[in-house]
Amino acid sequence: MLFLASVAFAAPLNLYGGLSDAGSVALAPTAFADAAGVAPSLVTGVGLGGHADLTIGVGGSADWAGTPTGGGLDAVARYGLGDELVLAAHGGVDLTTGSVVIGPELHWSRSFGIVDVTANVGWRADASTGESTAALGVAPEVWLGDRVSFFVEVDPSLALTDSDVTASLLVVPGLSANLSEDGAHALCAGVQLPTDSLGDVSVGVWYSVAFDARAKPTGRQPD
């Protein structure tokens, strides 16, 4: 998967939105499941200030019998180029095969009244095989009030090898909800529908909790 939920936690299931605030920390337990098994992960994001943030994810996968089938690390360092555009370097390590992939991305988001639009475009190459993937993700999101939204991600991609080019398209309808008035608690769920094989349908969900790491305790202080 090219994109993961970010510290900014845009409502779409897989895409990155705007930069997070300086000093903010977000934790997001995430899980994807299909007929073959389940892939849980924990995504942690930190707002670094200076128009930058960092997201790190660690996860694994197992079949429904509980047998481990894989694991990996993922990291995204981002720098804001303005109010709406973010430049990113995205890398990952497959802990099962040892393969390393890395590449650049651009993340864009903008609000149009009750409609938000998020778009990501990126390219990643496998350092060991030379194979690469180019991907685009676009997600319009309609707010159904102050806390609940409906989105549809459209994620086309191209897998490039020395001898072949394979195109695929993933459509992801879903719902997102702010569980608290300040948006510190959020929940997102979606169904990933590949257009080439209904057998690969999967469900994804993440829950995020965010807080300001710089906030001082408000309890009674010692005399």
N, C-alpha and C positions, 0 to 999 in steps of 0.2 A: 504494500500500500504506500502510495507516494506521500499522502498528507495525513497528519494526525491532528486531533483537537489541540489547540494551542492555549497558552496562558490567557490570552484575551478571550477565549471561549466564545467565538461567534456561534450562533445557533446551529448552523449546518454541522452534520455529523463528523465530516472529515476535513473541513477546510479551516485555514487560518484567517483570522480577521485582523483588526487593528492592534497596535502595540498596547501592552499593559502598562499601567502606571508605575512610576518608579517606587521601589520598595514593596510592591505587591507580590504576594506568593499565592499560587493556586495549586491545589492537589485534585487530580481527576482520576479516580478509578474508572477503568474503561473495559468493556468486554464485547467481543464479536463472536457470534455462534452460527454454525451452519450444520448441515447434515453430518459432516465428518467429525465435528468436535467444537471446542470452545477455545478462544484466545483472550485471556485476561491480561491487562497491563495497568501500570500506574504511570500517569503523566504528571510531571511537576514543572511548573513554569514560574519564572522570576522576572519581575520588571527591574531592569538594571539602572534605569535612568539614562540620561544622555541620548535619548531616542533609540534605546536598545532593549531587547529582552532575550531570554534564553529559555528553551523548553527541552526537557530531557524525559524520555520515556523508556521504560524497561518492561518486558513482557515475555510471555511464553505461550505455548499452545499444547493441547492434549486432546486425544480422541475421547469419545463418550465412555470408554472403559477406564479412563484415567491414565492411560499411557502417554507420557510426554512425547510430543512430536516436533518441538522446536522452541527457539527462544531468540531474543534479540535486544539490542540497544538502539535508541534513536535519539538524535540531538539536532536542534534547530537554533541557530543564532541569527537574530534579525536586527536590522537597522532601519529606522524610519526615514523615508525620503520626503516626507510631507505629511499632511493630515490624513491622506487616504492610501498612500503607496508605501510598501515595505519591501526591502531587499533582504533575502534570506540565503543562508548556506545550510543545506540539509544533508546530514550524513547518517548512516546506519551500519550496524554490524550484525550479521547473522551468526549467533553463537553456536549453531549446529554445524554449518558448513565453513565458517570462518570468512565468508565473503564480506567485502566492504564496498558500500556504495556511497557516492557523494555527488552533489550537484547544486546549481543555483536555482532559486525560485523568486518569483515576484508575487506579493499578496496585495490585494486591493479590496477595499470595502467602502460603501457609501450608503447613506440613508436618503430615501425619497418619500418623506411622509411616513405612512404606515408600512412602507415596503423598504426593506434593506436588501442590498445586493452584495454578495461576496464572490470574489474570483481569485483563483490561484493558477499560476502557470509555472511549470518547472521541468527540469531535465536532470536525470541521474544516471551515472555510469557505474558499472561493476568493475572495480579495479583489477580483479583477477581474470575475468572473461572478456572484458571490453564491450559486453552487451549493455545497452542503455534503454531508458524509458523516457519518453516525452509525454507529459500529461497536462491537461487543462481541467479545472473544476470551476463551475459557475453555479451559484445557488441564490435564486430570489427567495426572499423570506417575507411573509405577510403576517403582521401582528394582529392577533384577534383580541385586542385589549392591551392592558399594560403589562401582562405577565406571560401570556401564551402566544406562541407563533407557530405557523405552518411553513415548511420549506420544501423545496424540491431541488436536490443537487443533480447536476448533469456533468458526468466525469468521463470524457473521452480520453483515450491514451493510445500511444503507439509504442510497441516493443520492438527494438531494432537489434538485429544480429548481423553477422557478416553475410548471411545468405537469405535473410527473410525479414519482412516487416509484418507485424501482426497488429491489427487495430481492434480495440475493444471499447465498449461503452457501458458505463454503469449509471443507472438512474436510482436516486435515493430520496424517496419521500419520507418526511418525518415531522415530529413535533418537538418543540423546545419550550421549557417553562422556567421562569424565575421563581424560585421557591421562597424568596425573601424580598422585601421591599427594596433593599439596597442592592440586589442582584448578587450577593455574596454566595448564595446557594442556587445552583442551576442544575437542570436535568435535561438531557437530550436523548431521543431514541429515533432510529430510522431503520428502514428495510432496504437493503442493497439488492437491486434487481439488475443483474447482467442481461444484456440483450441477446447474448449468444447461447446461453445455457441456463434454463430455469433450475437445473440441478445445483447451481452455485448460489442460489439465493441465500442471503445471510441477514442476520439482525444485529444491529449495533446499539450500544447504550453507553453513555457516560454521565457521571454525576460530578460536579465540581464544587469545591468550597474554596473561597478566596479570602485572604486577610492581609492587613497591612503589617509587615514585619517590623516597621519602624514605630508602631503605635506603643505608647507608654502605658503601663498598667494603670487602671483607674481606681483600684482599691486603696484602702487606707495605708499610708506610708508610715514607716517607723518614726518615732519621735527622735 
